[in-house]
Amino acid sequence: MAKLEVLYNAECPICRREIEHYERLSGDEVEYIKITADAAADWGLTEDQAAQQLHARRGGNLIIGVDAFVAIWQRLPYFRVIAPIVNFKPIKAFSSLVYRRILAPLLFAAHKRRRERAK
């Protein structure tokens, strides 16, 4: 199985804590990459596009949103149980909708506010 790379927003305290937890569990199974202009460009994204949702990449294939979470969880102890449940079509459709329409926009808006305050 190709190594999974995860591009994440280290400036977001919620995202950072979650990824740090995953990192402790995953060992060498997953490579976690903080969003920078260069890292985002390497993925064919802008920094804003990268910060809008969780992105992962396996074998050159881009995985976004809930699919990225499932790809990570499949490689983690304990979370392996959750991955097939969330990947079940009706649950995945609902989870994706909630993530894309509510959670990700809220986290991205908070990210933009933090950046504005830092100026």
N, C-alpha and C positions, 0 to 999 in steps of 0.2 A: 504494500500500500504506500503510495506517495506521501511524503511529508506534508502536513497541513500547515499553512502559514495563515496567521490571523493579523489583520491590520486593525488597530483599535485606537480609540481616543484616550490617551493617557492624561489629558487635561480634564476630563470628566471624572469627578470623584467616584461616581457610581460605576462607570465603565472600568475605571482603573482597579477598584476593589474586586470587582467580579473577575476580571482577567488575572489579577494577582492570585486569586483563589484557584482558578483553572490552572495557572502556571505551576502552583505547588503540587497539583494532582497529576499533571500531564508529563512531567519530566521532559524527555527529548521527543515525545510524540508530536508536539506542536511547537512551532516557532511563533512567538508573539512580537509584532513589529509596531512600534509607536508611530502614529501619524506625524509625518513631517512633509514638507513640500516635495522633497526628493522621493520619499517612500511612496507618497500618493501618486506622483508622476510615474514611478516604476510600475504601479498597478493600473496606469491609464486613467487616473482620477485627479481631480483637484483636491486640495485639503478639505474644502467644504463638502464635496461629494463623499469623500472618505468618512467624514465625521457625521454624516447624516444617518448612516446605518452601519451595522457590523459587517465587515467584509472578511472573507477567507478565500484562500486559493489552494487548490490541490492539483498538481500536475498541469499547471497553467490555466486551469478552469476556475473562473471567478464564481464564488458562492456568496450570496447576499442575504441579510436579514435572518429570519428564523432558520432558513436552510444552513446558514453559517453556524448558528448555535447548535443545531443538530449535528453538524459535522464535527464540532468540537466535542460535544457530549458523547458521541460515539467512541471517542478515544479516552474518556475519563472514567476512572472507577466511580461507582455509585450513579453517575449521570448516564451510564450506558443503559440503565433501566428506563430513564425518562426519554431518551432519544427516540425509540420506536413509537412510544405513545404520542409524543409531539409530532412525529413524522406521519402519523395516521391521518389520511386525507382530511376528514372533517375537522379534526383538532388542529391540523396544520393550517387549514384555510382560515379558521377563526383566529389562531395565534398570529398568523401573518398579518391579518387585517388589523388586529389590535396593535401589533408592533409597528407596522407601517403608518397607520393613521393616528395613533395616539402616543405610544411610548417613544418611538424614535423622534418624532417631531418635538415632543416636550424636552427630551434630552438635548437635541440639537439647538433648540431655542435657548436653553440654559447655557449651553456652550457659547453661543453667540453673545449672550449677555456678559458672561465671564470675560470674554475677549474684549468687549467694549469697555468694561470697567478697568481692564488692565492697560488700556491706552493712556 
